[in-house]
Amino acid sequence: MALQNMPPVTRGLNFYDLDDNLKSFLQRVAPDLLKRQETRLRDLGQWVGGELDEQAAYSDRHAPPELISALSINGKPGDRVNKVVFNAQYEAAQIEVYRRGVIGLAFEGKDPEPHTLSFIMGYLLSHTDISTHCPVTMTGAVAYVVNKFGSDEVKKKYLHESTRMDGLAKTGGTWATEKHSGSDVAKTTTIARQMPDGSFRLNGLKWFASNASSGLAIATARPEGAPEGGKGLGLYLVPSHIDENWTVPNSYEVAALKDKLGTRALATAELNLNDAYAIELVPPPHGLRVMMEALGYSRVHNAVGAAGVTHRALLESVCWMEHRETFGKKLIDRPMNQKKLIGMAVEWLAASALAFESAHSFDMAQNDDPSAKTWMRLVTAIAKHRTADMAVNATTTAVQMVGGNGITSDFPTERLSRDTMVLPVWEGPEQIQALELARVILGPEKGADVFIAKLKDIVATLPAAMKPESMSLNYKIGKLKTQMDDLVAHPETMEFVADDILHHAGDVLTYTLLCHEAGWEMTHNNCTIKQMAARKFAEHTFNPRNTGAVDPVVLREEFNALVRRTPPRPVAPKASKASPSP
Ligand SMILES: Cc1cc2nc3c(=O)[nH]c(=O)nc-3n(C[C@H](O)[C@H](O)[C@H](O)COP(=O)(O)OP(=O)(O)OC[C@H]3O[C@@H](n4cnc5c(N)ncnc54)[C@H](O)[C@@H]3O)c2cc1C
């Protein structure tokens, strides 16, 4: 759908209908899924743009969760317990989102949908509310590891509870971070004590536990007598209630709620585990590895969420500028603003390319192909880092584009820019993703070989009309290979170069994916918008100081194509003038 005649505010827009890029991705990688689920996605896009948006603004500004001290109904008379209370709109939204199948569809029934569907739904949710998307992320992560690692008994008892679509889903929590250990989960001090019946009791303080009202959490803990470090950790399922009917509360308590810069509607707790009932999901030495698998799932959600909010930032800017006039002319018709909006559109397409590939690679890695798993880990580390930075950049730019109003709570840009700040931090900040990338490169999976081979495979599929891009990409992939090979030859340099490799690999991967999409869209839809986006991305990324005079005709064409989403006439390539590096 072309972005013409946009309304002055985004509330009420259907974020699915406005997203031809999302549709193109699904047509390319999962056309049957699109046929089966398009109506559901369209309904979700409408709900996200309307009801959920209203809830998000209200919960953030007027009714964030509160910690109250209430009389315990299960304790002795006069006993008090801390309780987190939410406003009714937030609670209703939490029920609605799982009823719509955001997690359940990937697990329930005889033929579950691919995880890509959950990730795409997460992408749509984050257009509006990261505080709703975050619990979805953790619910999916819990369901994923319970399904993959749980015994038959555990699966029977708990999987359906977290994936049901009748409005009664037990949402998830992932409790890893402690006061002294966020990135360094291996230092976990929570103790797991085994009981005669085989269950465990956990004691410790979890320092960041989002979705504090979760029904089913996974927690890292160290069984009594287990060794220090990551090898001594198990992973435990902690239900919120301990009886069959989910009425008797488990023995843990919210000590405090974090007072945060953003995601204020999300209850992030300091959690005291006081002999909390738990079931061992995996014993040491597997606990850390399985928690990392859960985080691997969440990182994909982080990436798609970041891409979603990047799109919203663009839409906020377009809607505002379409209507605001200064000095007798609409802001959207002014060249400097058009250049900014083009930049935002390219960032959104770039973030989506990374996030969607991360989502798709997650499903591809569910089979036994080790190289698919390696590709997924590499792409996800890059996408987690890069898309989060893009989202922060996009929401900050959107605040500026909307001007003074953009900084007030009358406009979503204010909340979105605060909420987005968490995306680069949780699920592992930049340096942690850089170390993950370097470990896969240096590990037995020979990540550099897999990465470079896959990039080359993609380039080999580009149509003849993209010969200049193919040549440029081959050159850039060669340079990246040299850098990765250097690390393999000198592993002792890892801590010095991992971040540089993350950035360089991010540049080359993003350009490759954009070209891949461009080739597909050119061949299947005779559309060259994505090729234009890929060229703009390359120009901005690899040649940022090349600021020649702007041709007004070119600017108008780029604006119409990239921002308005009206396809330009296909142009015959000038292959003979190709140069190896733009
Ligand atoms: C709103 C919010 C909600 C959260 N919810 C949860 C939750 O539900 N469950 C949960 O378990 N956690 C949660 N977290 C915690 C979050 O996952 C951690 O904050 C995050 O992983 C970073 O860890 P840290 O805070 O200990 O930072 P640190 O580990 O202290 O990192 C600080 C900086 O140092 C860098 N750094 C760390 N180690 C290295 C290294 N070896 N080399 C180079 N640089 C390094 C990091 O990249 C970062 O830039 C939440 C955090 C926030 C802000």
The ligand as an SDF file (V2000), in Angstrom:
LIG
                    3D

 53 58  0  0  0  0  0  0  0  0999 V2000
   14.4030   -3.2940   31.5720 C   0  0  0  0  0  0  0  0  0  0  0  0
   15.2520   -4.4990   31.7560 C   0  0  0  0  0  0  0  0  0  0  0  0
   14.6450   -5.7300   31.9030 C   0  0  0  0  0  0  0  0  0  0  0  0
   15.4260   -6.8690   32.1150 C   0  0  0  0  0  0  0  0  0  0  0  0
   14.8000   -8.0720   32.2560 N   0  0  0  0  0  0  0  0  0  0  0  0
   15.5470   -9.1820   32.5230 C   0  0  0  0  0  0  0  0  0  0  0  0
   14.9270  -10.4450   32.7540 C   0  0  0  0  0  0  0  0  0  0  0  0
   13.7040  -10.5820   32.6690 O   0  0  0  0  0  0  0  0  0  0  0  0
   15.6990  -11.5020   33.0530 N   0  0  0  0  0  0  0  0  0  0  0  0
   17.0580  -11.3970   33.1340 C   0  0  0  0  0  0  0  0  0  0  0  0
   17.7130  -12.3950   33.4110 O   0  0  0  0  0  0  0  0  0  0  0  0
   17.6820  -10.2220   32.9190 N   0  0  0  0  0  0  0  0  0  0  0  0
   16.9600   -9.1180   32.6070 C   0  0  0  0  0  0  0  0  0  0  0  0
   17.5710   -7.9130   32.3820 N   0  0  0  0  0  0  0  0  0  0  0  0
   19.0180   -7.8220   32.5340 C   0  0  0  0  0  0  0  0  0  0  0  0
   19.7320   -7.7240   31.2150 C   0  0  0  0  0  0  0  0  0  0  0  0
   19.6660   -8.9250   30.5170 O   0  0  0  0  0  0  0  0  0  0  0  0
   21.1700   -7.3030   31.5370 C   0  0  0  0  0  0  0  0  0  0  0  0
   21.0950   -5.9890   32.0610 O   0  0  0  0  0  0  0  0  0  0  0  0
   22.0350   -7.3310   30.2880 C   0  0  0  0  0  0  0  0  0  0  0  0
   22.2270   -8.6420   29.8500 O   0  0  0  0  0  0  0  0  0  0  0  0
   23.4030   -6.6990   30.5710 C   0  0  0  0  0  0  0  0  0  0  0  0
   23.9880   -7.2340   31.7040 O   0  0  0  0  0  0  0  0  0  0  0  0
   24.4620   -6.2800   32.8890 P   0  0  0  0  0  0  0  0  0  0  0  0
   23.3670   -5.3480   33.2140 O   0  0  0  0  0  0  0  0  0  0  0  0
   24.9870   -7.1340   33.9870 O   0  0  0  0  0  0  0  0  0  0  0  0
   25.5980   -5.4330   32.2810 O   0  0  0  0  0  0  0  0  0  0  0  0
   27.1910   -5.7430   32.3460 P   0  0  0  0  0  0  0  0  0  0  0  0
   27.3940   -7.1860   32.1200 O   0  0  0  0  0  0  0  0  0  0  0  0
   27.7260   -5.1460   33.5830 O   0  0  0  0  0  0  0  0  0  0  0  0
   27.6380   -4.9410   31.1090 O   0  0  0  0  0  0  0  0  0  0  0  0
   27.9140   -3.5440   31.1070 C   0  0  0  0  0  0  0  0  0  0  0  0
   28.6730   -3.2260   29.8380 C   0  0  0  0  0  0  0  0  0  0  0  0
   29.8910   -3.9720   29.8140 O   0  0  0  0  0  0  0  0  0  0  0  0
   29.9980   -4.7410   28.6360 C   0  0  0  0  0  0  0  0  0  0  0  0
   30.6290   -6.0330   28.9040 N   0  0  0  0  0  0  0  0  0  0  0  0
   30.2120   -7.0240   29.7330 C   0  0  0  0  0  0  0  0  0  0  0  0
   31.0470   -8.0670   29.6780 N   0  0  0  0  0  0  0  0  0  0  0  0
   32.0200   -7.7490   28.7890 C   0  0  0  0  0  0  0  0  0  0  0  0
   33.1700   -8.4200   28.2710 C   0  0  0  0  0  0  0  0  0  0  0  0
   33.4970   -9.6530   28.6560 N   0  0  0  0  0  0  0  0  0  0  0  0
   33.9390   -7.7640   27.3620 N   0  0  0  0  0  0  0  0  0  0  0  0
   33.6480   -6.5180   26.9660 C   0  0  0  0  0  0  0  0  0  0  0  0
   32.5680   -5.8350   27.4190 N   0  0  0  0  0  0  0  0  0  0  0  0
   31.7580   -6.4500   28.2980 C   0  0  0  0  0  0  0  0  0  0  0  0
   28.5660   -4.9330   28.1480 C   0  0  0  0  0  0  0  0  0  0  0  0
   28.5090   -5.1470   26.7420 O   0  0  0  0  0  0  0  0  0  0  0  0
   27.9100   -3.6240   28.5600 C   0  0  0  0  0  0  0  0  0  0  0  0
   28.1100   -2.6620   27.5750 O   0  0  0  0  0  0  0  0  0  0  0  0
   16.8270   -6.7620   32.1510 C   0  0  0  0  0  0  0  0  0  0  0  0
   17.4390   -5.5250   31.9880 C   0  0  0  0  0  0  0  0  0  0  0  0
   16.6620   -4.4060   31.7860 C   0  0  0  0  0  0  0  0  0  0  0  0
   17.3480   -3.0920   31.6130 C   0  0  0  0  0  0  0  0  0  0  0  0
  1  2  1  0
  2  3  1  0
  2 52  2  0
  3  4  2  0
  4  5  1  0
  4 50  1  0
  5  6  2  0
  6  7  1  0
  6 13  1  0
  7  8  2  0
  7  9  1  0
  9 10  1  0
 10 11  2  0
 10 12  1  0
 12 13  2  0
 13 14  1  0
 14 15  1  0
 14 50  1  0
 15 16  1  0
 16 17  1  0
 16 18  1  0
 18 19  1  0
 18 20  1  0
 20 21  1  0
 20 22  1  0
 22 23  1  0
 23 24  1  0
 24 25  2  0
 24 26  1  0
 24 27  1  0
 27 28  1  0
 28 29  2  0
 28 30  1  0
 28 31  1  0
 31 32  1  0
 32 33  1  0
 33 34  1  0
 33 48  1  0
 34 35  1  0
 35 36  1  0
 35 46  1  0
 36 37  1  0
 36 45  1  0
 37 38  2  0
 38 39  1  0
 39 40  1  0
 39 45  2  0
 40 41  1  0
 40 42  2  0
 42 43  1  0
 43 44  2  0
 44 45  1  0
 46 47  1  0
 46 48  1  0
 48 49  1  0
 50 51  2  0
 51 52  1  0
 52 53  1  0
M  END
$$$$
